[in-house]
Each structure stands twice: as C-alpha cells, then as structure tokens.
Amino acid sequence: MDRRSFLKQVATWSAGMTALPPVFHIVPEALAAESPQPMLSIAKGTDYEKLVAKVLEPLGGISAFVKKGDRVVVKPNIGWDRKPEHAANTHPLVIKSIVKAVLDAGASKVMVFDRTCNEMRRCYSSSGIIDAIKEIKDGRLSWNYIEDADKKFVPVKLEKAKDVKEWQFYKDALEADCYINVPIAKHHKLAKLTLGLKNIMGVIGGNRGQIHQSIGQRIADLNTVIRAKLTIIDATRILLRNGPVGGNLEDVKVLDTLFASPDMIAADAYATTLFDMKPEDVESTSAGYKLGLGEMNLSRVKIVKV
C-alpha cells in the first residue's frame, strides 16, 4: 500500500470532502520482504535513561528511526488505574526517557496518548506517566486524553484482511511519521499475554469488546494499518498473573529489562519466553506472522544482549 495515497484518503475524509472511508490494502508478501533477518536488542539496568540509550545502540540509536522534523507518537500502555509498581501500565520513567531521546533526535512534535480502559484522567495520573513527562519542558511535547467519541477517529476499510473488514483508527496515530510502540509485558486472561500487537487497542475507536472475539486474528489485522517503526517492550517488571488489570504486588516480577526491535513480531515472540511460553502459544503472534508482519522464529532473529 502506498502510504501517501492512503494518507491523502485520510485527509480527504477528515476534511469532509468524501463520505467514503479510506481503504487500506494489505499485501502480506511485501510486508514479509522488508526484514530478511530482524534484530532484537536486550538490555538490563535500573537507570532508565541509560537503559533506553543502551538497548537502542545495536539498532543504530534513536536516530535510525526518528528523523529531524518527524511527527512522532510514543504509544505506552496507560489503560489502567494502577500505580507503576503494579505492572499494569508502561513504566513512566521508560516513557520519559524515550520521549527525551526522540526530542533530542530533532522531532518537530512528540505525542503521548492511549485510549484507556478505566477513567482516563485517573489512569494517566496513577500510572505516573503524565507527571514524568511534565518534567520535560519542551513545547514540542503534548499528551492527549482520547475520548470514546473523539472526532479524530477515522474509519478505515481493511481490504483483504482475514477478519476485521473496517475499523476506526486515531488520526494522530495514522498520520505520524514515526510510531514508537512501548507496551509492558504482562499476562492477559483472554489473549494469554498482552504485548506489542495488543497495544494497538489504545489507538482504535468503536466497541473494542468486539475485538475480543477471534482476538488473535483481529489484533493482527489491525496492526497492518498502523505499523510501529520501533517496538520497545517494557519488562522492567512484568505481571505474571491476573492481567491485564493487576493490583497485587505478589503477581509482579522485577526484571529490570528492556528489549527493542523494528520487528514487532520478533519482540512479541521473545517476550513469551519471559513467561515460560512459546511464540506460537499467543494467537496474535502467530496470526501476525502469517500476515507477514514479522518473524516469529527466534532462531532467525539476531538477538544482541548489551
């Protein structure tokens, strides 16, 4: 799919110049050909700013993904009214460190947002993410509260998708020059795990409960439209049980680890090993692999530990 053509359709629809939703063409063969051998970088540490810099080094640093003047979305998981230690949301200091790196790379605008599950202002506050990024005094940085009926949601037809034929996507996520996906690794009662692919739920509109029917395939379909240039999975502490909400510290395991890859399937596949699972145990990982979104076989991934 020609991205420029698709974004022209988005702009035309948003301006009210047409009633026809933008159409996104899924071409699995082209997606699969993009990365013959993906790289995954793993780093450990408790200084989050250094940890982010270190995990990105083998990938060429943040400048390999963010170009001067880019409009960048940093997409955490802020879905739940939980404190950082409960491991229900991405760690606030990880997000702060990524945002600082993106600004230093010369981004013209950096946006942080999520469509939450609990009341949005409480989620943003309890997670610690807003307080953390408020410390960065830079006019290029903004954060949005996404309302369920937000007018920024754009309907998109997914041509050749396996299951989801049309859905609404948040316009700022669609139009970003660089979309950086920063989920936390945690247990999910229905999906088994919620990782990079599942984090797409925070930038879609409509009745998200419908996605939980055939959840693996539908999550994979949605990720064909908004594809992260970079996925950084927060495993500084992971939620082993009672996800995705959590709330009990006994369910949390501290690992002080981040891993990053331009291949979200590879990142999700590696994350399963933290839970004594295999990549194929998570339906969305298998479905995304079959759609050509990345590499699931970890023996074909260049894994670098720093």
C-alpha positions in Angstrom: 0.0 0.0 0.0 1.3 3.4 -1.0 1.3 5.3 2.3 1.0 8.7 0.7 -2.1 7.6 -1.2 -3.7 6.2 1.9 -2.9 9.4 3.9 -4.5 11.5 1.2 -7.6 9.5 1.6 -7.5 10.1 5.4 -7.1 13.8 4.9 -9.9 14.0 2.3 -12.3 12.1 4.7 -11.3 14.2 7.7 -12.0 17.4 5.7 -15.5 16.2 5.0 -14.8 16.1 1.2 -16.0 12.5 0.9 -18.2 10.1 2.8 -16.2 7.1 1.6 -13.8 5.7 4.3 -10.1 5.4 3.4 -9.2 1.9 2.0 -6.1 0.2 3.3 -4.7 -2.6 1.1 -2.9 -5.5 2.9 -0.1 -7.0 0.9 1.5 -9.7 3.1 4.2 -10.6 0.6 5.5 -7.0 0.6 5.5 -6.8 4.4 7.4 -10.1 4.8 10.1 -9.0 2.4 11.0 -5.9 4.4 13.2 -7.5 7.0 15.1 -10.7 6.0 16.8 -11.0 9.4 15.4 -8.8 12.1 17.5 -7.7 15.1 16.4 -7.7 18.7 18.3 -5.9 21.4 18.1 -6.7 25.1 19.5 -4.6 28.0 19.3 -4.7 31.7 19.7 -1.9 34.3 17.9 0.4 36.7 19.0 3.8 35.3 16.2 4.1 32.8 17.7 6.9 30.7 20.9 4.9 30.2 18.9 1.7 29.7 16.9 3.2 26.8 20.0 4.5 25.2 21.8 1.2 25.7 19.0 -1.0 24.3 18.9 1.2 21.1 22.6 1.2 20.4 22.8 -2.1 18.4 19.8 -0.9 16.3 21.6 2.4 15.4 20.2 4.5 18.2 17.0 6.5 18.1 18.2 8.5 15.1 17.8 5.3 13.0 14.1 5.7 13.5 13.4 9.4 14.2 14.5 11.9 11.6 14.7 15.6 12.1 11.3 17.2 11.7 9.3 14.0 12.2 6.0 14.0 14.0 6.4 11.1 16.5 3.9 9.1 18.5 5.2 7.4 21.6 2.5 4.9 22.5 2.6 3.4 26.0 0.0 1.3 27.8 -1.8 3.6 30.2 -5.0 1.5 30.2 -5.5 1.0 34.0 -5.9 3.0 37.2 -2.8 1.4 38.7 0.5 2.6 40.2 3.8 1.8 38.4 4.7 -1.0 40.8 1.6 -3.0 39.9 2.9 -3.6 36.3 -0.4 -2.8 34.6 1.0 0.1 32.6 4.3 1.0 30.9 6.8 2.4 33.4 6.7 6.2 33.5 10.5 6.6 33.6 10.8 4.4 30.5 8.4 6.7 28.6 10.1 9.8 29.9 13.5 8.5 28.7 12.2 7.6 25.2 10.4 11.0 24.8 13.7 12.8 25.8 15.6 10.7 23.2 13.1 11.4 20.5 13.2 15.2 21.2 17.0 15.1 21.2 16.8 13.4 17.7 15.1 16.5 16.4 11.4 15.6 16.2 9.1 18.5 15.4 6.3 17.1 17.6 6.1 14.2 20.1 2.6 12.9 21.2 1.9 10.5 24.0 -1.6 9.1 24.4 -3.7 6.0 25.0 -7.4 5.2 24.9 -7.8 3.9 28.5 -10.0 1.2 29.9 -10.5 2.8 33.4 -11.4 6.5 33.7 -8.7 8.3 31.6 -7.6 11.0 33.9 -7.2 8.6 36.8 -5.2 6.2 34.6 -2.9 9.0 33.3 -2.4 10.2 36.9 -2.0 6.8 38.7 0.4 5.5 36.0 2.8 8.3 36.8 3.3 8.8 33.1 1.9 12.4 32.8 3.8 13.6 35.9 7.0 12.1 34.5 6.8 13.7 31.0 5.6 17.0 32.5 9.1 17.4 33.8 10.3 17.7 30.2 9.9 21.4 29.5 9.6 21.4 25.7 6.8 22.9 23.6 7.1 20.1 21.0 5.7 17.6 23.5 2.0 17.0 24.1 -0.3 14.4 25.5 -3.9 13.7 24.7 -6.9 12.4 26.5 -8.7 10.2 24.0 -12.5 10.3 24.4 -14.5 7.3 23.3 -16.5 9.5 20.9 -13.4 11.5 19.8 -13.9 13.1 16.4 -10.3 12.2 15.5 -11.3 8.6 14.9 -11.2 7.7 11.1 -13.0 4.7 9.7 -10.7 2.6 7.6 -11.6 -0.3 5.3 -9.1 -3.2 5.5 -9.0 -4.8 2.1 -8.0 -8.5 2.2 -7.9 -8.6 6.0 -8.7 -12.0 7.4 -11.3 -10.9 9.9 -11.6 -7.1 10.6 -13.1 -5.6 7.4 -13.5 -2.0 8.8 -12.5 -0.2 11.9 -11.8 3.3 13.4 -8.2 4.5 14.0 -7.0 7.5 15.8 -5.9 10.1 13.2 -2.7 11.2 15.0 -1.5 7.6 15.1 -2.3 7.1 11.4 -0.5 10.3 10.3 2.6 10.0 12.5 5.9 9.9 10.6 7.3 7.6 13.3 5.1 5.4 15.6 7.0 4.0 18.6 5.2 1.2 20.4 6.0 0.9 24.1 3.9 -1.8 25.8 4.5 -3.5 29.1 4.8 -7.3 29.0 2.0 -8.8 31.1 -0.5 -11.6 31.5 -3.9 -11.3 29.8 -6.8 -13.6 30.8 -8.2 -13.9 27.3 -5.2 -13.3 25.0 -2.7 -15.1 27.3 -0.3 -12.2 27.0 -0.6 -8.5 26.1 2.5 -7.3 24.3 3.3 -5.1 21.2 0.5 -6.2 18.9 -2.2 -5.9 21.6 -1.1 -2.4 22.4 -2.9 -1.3 19.2 -6.1 -1.3 21.3 -5.2 2.1 22.6 -5.5 3.8 19.2 -8.7 2.3 17.9 -12.2 3.6 18.4 -15.6 1.8 18.4 -16.7 -1.1 20.6 -13.4 -2.7 21.4 -15.2 -5.6 23.1 -15.9 -7.0 19.6 -12.1 -7.4 19.0 -12.1 -9.9 21.8 -13.9 -12.3 19.6 -11.3 -14.1 17.4 -8.9 -11.8 19.3 -5.6 -13.0 17.8 -6.5 -12.6 14.2 -8.3 -9.3 14.7 -5.4 -7.8 16.6 -3.1 -8.9 13.8 -5.4 -7.4 11.2 -5.4 -4.0 13.0 -1.6 -3.9 13.1 -1.4 -3.9 9.3 -2.8 -0.4 9.3 -0.6 1.2 12.0 2.8 -0.4 11.9 5.4 0.6 14.5 8.8 1.7 13.2 10.2 0.6 16.6 8.8 -1.6 19.4 10.4 -1.3 22.9 8.9 -3.8 25.3 9.0 -2.8 29.0 10.0 -5.8 31.1 11.4 -3.7 33.9 8.7 -5.5 35.9 6.2 -8.0 34.4 2.7 -9.1 35.5 2.7 -12.9 35.8 -1.0 -13.4 36.8 -4.4 -11.6 37.0 -3.7 -9.4 33.9 -4.3 -7.1 32.3 -5.6 -5.1 35.4 -3.3 -6.5 38.1 -3.3 -4.8 41.5 -1.5 -7.4 43.6 2.3 -7.0 44.1 2.6 -10.8 44.5 1.8 -11.1 40.8 4.7 -8.9 39.8 8.2 -10.0 38.9 11.0 -7.4 38.6 13.4 -8.0 35.7 14.9 -4.5 35.1 14.9 -5.3 31.4 14.0 -3.6 28.1 14.1 -5.2 24.6 13.7 -3.4 21.3 13.3 -4.3 17.7 11.9 -2.8 14.5 10.2 -6.1 14.1 7.2 -6.2 16.5 6.5 -9.9 15.9 10.1 -10.8 16.9 9.7 -8.6 20.0 6.4 -10.3 21.0 7.9 -13.7 20.3 10.8 -13.1 22.6 8.5 -11.7 25.3 6.7 -15.1 25.5 9.9 -16.7 26.8 9.7 -14.5 29.9 6.5 -16.3 30.8 7.8 -19.8 30.1 5.8 -19.9 26.9 6.5 -20.3 23.2 5.7 -17.7 20.5 3.0 -19.9 18.9 1.2 -20.1 22.3 0.0 -16.5 21.7 -2.5 -16.4 18.9 -1.9 -12.8 17.9 1.8 -13.5 17.4 1.1 -16.5 15.1 -1.6 -14.5 13.2 0.7 -11.5 12.7 3.5 -13.8 11.5 1.1 -15.4 8.9 0.2 -11.9 7.7 3.8 -11.1 7.1 4.2 -8.6 9.9 7.5 -10.0 11.1 9.5 -13.0 12.2 8.2 -15.4 14.9 11.0 -18.0 14.7 13.6 -16.7 17.2 16.3 -18.8 15.6 16.0 -16.5 12.6 16.3 -13.3 14.7 19.7 -11.7 15.5 19.5 -11.3 19.3 22.0 -8.9 20.8 22.4 -8.6 24.6 24.0 -5.4 25.8 
